[in-house]
Amino acid sequence: MNKRILYDRFIFLNKLISFTFSLLILCLYFSFILIIGFKPQLLGILLYDGYITVGIALGLSIIIFSILLTLIYTLISNNFLDKVRDKLKE
């Protein structure tokens, strides 16, 4: 395979994955901030008549989702993109 085509494929896939994941996180955070700004009473609802509110659960979910996306990106990068980059070095 031509090195230029392989390089273009590597750059395209790298940007596609990183921009997609970044856009997902950005939309999630932005939605959370919009809820805080326009409907804060929704985040104050207690879950299961306990001490945890919807806001705390949603905030923790966003953090866990961000960590999982970072893990997924790292796995894709280590298992796929690094192999393509190594082929380019040859």
Beta strands, then each sheet from edge to edge (+ up, - down):
end
